[in-house]
Amino acid sequence: MLVKKLAFLLFAVTLFGFVACSDNSSSAEIELPDSTKTMDDLLNNFGTACTKSKKCERVRIEEWDGDFAECDGAGTWTRVAEDKRSAACSSN
């Protein structure tokens, strides 16, 4: 009986190790596009991608005639002209 319990415990620990170390695509960084047609497209498809690791990255919004949406690193996209930076990124 002890052998069965030890075998099960070893199996469970091994299985947990495989699950914990799996390559889960949901934790991968989202790649931002160079441009989208509308701000709604950006928010619907990449709205949650504006994180600290994406701070100051920009996406051209085609309906804005050359202006960009710039990530502040805290979940907010700000409209900026091509030659400008938002307040969150002006010091970078």
N, C-alpha and C positions, 0 to 999 in steps of 0.2 A: 504494500500500500504506500509506503514511504517513497518507493521508487517512482510510482505513478505520479505522486504529488510533485516530486522534484522534476520529473520529465515535463509535466504540465507547466510548472513555474519557469523552467528554462525556455519552453516554447513561447510562453506569454512574454517574457522579457525580450526574446529574440524578435518576436512579432512587433512589439512596441518599438524596438530600435529601428526596424524597417519603416514603420509608419512615421515615426518622429523625424527620420532623416530623409523622407521622400522629397522629390523635387516637385513641389506644389506650385503650379503656375499662378495660382491666385495671389501668391506672395511676391511675384515678380514685379519689377518696376514697369510701369506703363510707359510706353514710348509715345511721346507727343507728336502729332503730325506737324508738318511745316505750315499748313493752312487748312482752314475749313470754310465752307460757304457762309455759315451764319454763326453767331454767338450761341444760339440754341444748340446747334450741332456740337460745338465744343463742350457746352455744359452737359448735354445729354450723353455724350460718348466719352468725355475726358474730364468731367467736372471734379471727380474725386482725385485726379492726378496732380492737382495743385498742392503739393506737399513741400516740406522743407527741402527735400532733395531736388525739387524742380524750381526752387526760388529763382526768379528773374528770367526763366525761360519764356519765350514768346511764340505765339501762334498767330499767323496772319489770318484776319477775318475778311474774306473776299467782299462781303457786302459793305464793309467799312472803307472801301476805296484806298487800301494801302495801310490802314491802321492795324495795330496788333492788340491782342489780349496778352497781358503779361501776368505771370503768377507771382503772388506776393509771398509764397511759401507757407501760408496759413489757410489756404482754401479759397482765396478770393482772386478773381481775375479782374484786372484793371485795363481799361482802354487807353492805349498810348499811341502817339504818332510814331511813324517809322524812325524819326531822328530823335526821339525823346525816350526817357525812362520814367517809370513810376516813382513815387516817393520812397517806396520800400526798396527800390533797386538803384536809386540815383547815386548812392555812395559806393556801389560795387564797381 
